[in-house]
Every structure is written in C-alpha cells, then in structure tokens.
Amino acid sequence: MQDLKPFRKKLEKLKSELTHRVTAIDKDIRHEGMSADWAEQASERENDEVLESLGNASSENLIRIKNALKRIESGEYFTCSLCGETIPAARMELLPFTTHCINCAEDLEH
C-alpha cells in the first residue's frame, strides 16, 4: 500500500498557502487601509477584477484540496472517480488533488 503521509503533508501545505492567499485577496478587495487619494483609489479598484479572478481560482483549488484530503481519509485517494482504476502515484505527485486517471482526464479534455 502506498504511503499517504507525503501526499497529506503536501496537500496540507497547499491548503495553508491557498487559505492565506484567499484571505489576503479578500482583504485587498475590501480595500482595508485604502489610500485617501482618489486617483490612487481608482488605480486600486482597477486591480479588483484581477484579484477576484485569482481569488476564485484559489478558492476552487482549496475545495479540490479539501476533497483530496477527504479521499485520503476514506481510502479513495488513488482511485479514479470515473473509471475506478488506480491513479499512478507519479500523477498524484504532480497533481495532488486530481480525481482522474490520465485516460479519463484526456477523455474529458476532448
């Protein structure tokens, strides 16, 4: 049986980093400590759309990470959610929160 500790550790680290990123983006979007200068405020607001996009992507990845941690607990971490085949450890090392084997992922792309 595959040792899950390195995968859990990697996922926990990613979870922590993304949680921090989402919190920082949320704070920036809410303009805490916003400049008193109107021109500078306008410039800060222009960045909101980019920040929101980054925040959404980070939040989606955070959900994927939490689900991967649940799959570790349930013993389904290396099981493809579509075909039920084993996902190789090398793939999980590269994409620790993937739920699909290579074949199913390729089928989904087409």
HUHU-V603651 format. One record per residue. N is the residue number from 0. PHI is phi in whole degrees, -180 to 180 (none if undefined). OMEGA is omega in whole degrees, 0 to 359 (999 if undefined). NEAR is the number of other C-alpha atoms within 12 Angstrom. Layout:
n=N phi=PHI omega=OMEGA near=NEAR
n=N phi=PHI omega=OMEGA near=NEAR
This chain:
n=0 phi=none omega=181 near=9
n=1 phi=-69 omega=176 near=18
n=2 phi=-73 omega=184 near=13
n=3 phi=-90 omega=183 near=24
n=4 phi=-57 omega=180 near=15
n=5 phi=-63 omega=179 near=17
n=6 phi=-70 omega=178 near=30
n=7 phi=-62 omega=180 near=27
n=8 phi=-62 omega=179 near=19
n=9 phi=-63 omega=179 near=22
n=10 phi=-65 omega=179 near=35
n=11 phi=-63 omega=178 near=25
n=12 phi=-65 omega=177 near=19
n=13 phi=-61 omega=179 near=27
n=14 phi=-60 omega=179 near=28
n=15 phi=-63 omega=180 near=20
n=16 phi=-63 omega=181 near=19
n=17 phi=-70 omega=177 near=28
n=18 phi=-61 omega=178 near=26
n=19 phi=-63 omega=181 near=18
n=20 phi=-63 omega=180 near=24
n=21 phi=-62 omega=179 near=27
n=22 phi=-64 omega=180 near=22
n=23 phi=-65 omega=179 near=20
n=24 phi=-66 omega=179 near=27
n=25 phi=-59 omega=179 near=24
n=26 phi=-64 omega=179 near=18
n=27 phi=-64 omega=181 near=26
n=28 phi=-67 omega=179 near=25
n=29 phi=-76 omega=176 near=18
n=30 phi=59 omega=174 near=22
n=31 phi=-66 omega=181 near=14
n=32 phi=75 omega=182 near=12
n=33 phi=-65 omega=179 near=18
n=34 phi=-61 omega=177 near=15
n=35 phi=-80 omega=182 near=12
n=36 phi=-78 omega=183 near=11
n=37 phi=-63 omega=180 near=11
n=38 phi=-64 omega=179 near=12
n=39 phi=-69 omega=177 near=14
n=40 phi=-63 omega=179 near=20
n=41 phi=-62 omega=178 near=15
n=42 phi=-64 omega=179 near=15
n=43 phi=-63 omega=181 near=23
n=44 phi=-70 omega=178 near=20
n=45 phi=-64 omega=180 near=16
n=46 phi=-81 omega=184 near=19
n=47 phi=-59 omega=182 near=22
n=48 phi=-64 omega=178 near=17
n=49 phi=-65 omega=179 near=16
n=50 phi=-62 omega=180 near=26
n=51 phi=-63 omega=178 near=24
n=52 phi=-63 omega=177 near=17
n=53 phi=-63 omega=179 near=23
n=54 phi=-65 omega=179 near=26
n=55 phi=-65 omega=179 near=22
n=56 phi=-63 omega=179 near=19
n=57 phi=-65 omega=179 near=27
n=58 phi=-65 omega=178 near=27
n=59 phi=-64 omega=178 near=19
n=60 phi=-66 omega=177 near=27
n=61 phi=-62 omega=177 near=29
n=62 phi=-64 omega=179 near=22
n=63 phi=-62 omega=180 near=24
n=64 phi=-66 omega=179 near=34
n=65 phi=-62 omega=178 near=27
n=66 phi=-67 omega=178 near=25
n=67 phi=-63 omega=178 near=36
n=68 phi=-64 omega=176 near=32
n=69 phi=-66 omega=179 near=20
n=70 phi=-67 omega=174 near=25
n=71 phi=-63 omega=181 near=28
n=72 phi=-63 omega=183 near=16
n=73 phi=-87 omega=180 near=13
n=74 phi=82 omega=183 near=17
n=75 phi=-108 omega=188 near=24
n=76 phi=-60 omega=183 near=40
n=77 phi=-94 omega=182 near=37
n=78 phi=-105 omega=178 near=27
n=79 phi=-64 omega=182 near=26
n=80 phi=-74 omega=180 near=23
n=81 phi=-98 omega=186 near=19
n=82 phi=-104 omega=180 near=17
n=83 phi=83 omega=178 near=16
n=84 phi=-75 omega=179 near=18
n=85 phi=-76 omega=175 near=25
n=86 phi=-88 omega=181 near=30
n=87 phi=-60 omega=180 near=22
n=88 phi=-58 omega=180 near=23
n=89 phi=-61 omega=177 near=16
n=90 phi=-67 omega=181 near=23
n=91 phi=-68 omega=177 near=30
n=92 phi=-67 omega=179 near=20
n=93 phi=-79 omega=182 near=15
n=94 phi=-128 omega=190 near=26
n=95 phi=-65 omega=178 near=37
n=96 phi=-117 omega=176 near=38
n=97 phi=-71 omega=178 near=35
n=98 phi=-118 omega=185 near=34
n=99 phi=-126 omega=172 near=30
n=100 phi=-71 omega=182 near=29
n=101 phi=-59 omega=182 near=26
n=102 phi=-61 omega=181 near=21
n=103 phi=-67 omega=178 near=21
n=104 phi=-63 omega=178 near=19
n=105 phi=-65 omega=177 near=10
n=106 phi=-63 omega=179 near=12
n=107 phi=-67 omega=180 near=12
n=108 phi=-72 omega=183 near=9
n=109 phi=-96 omega=999 near=7
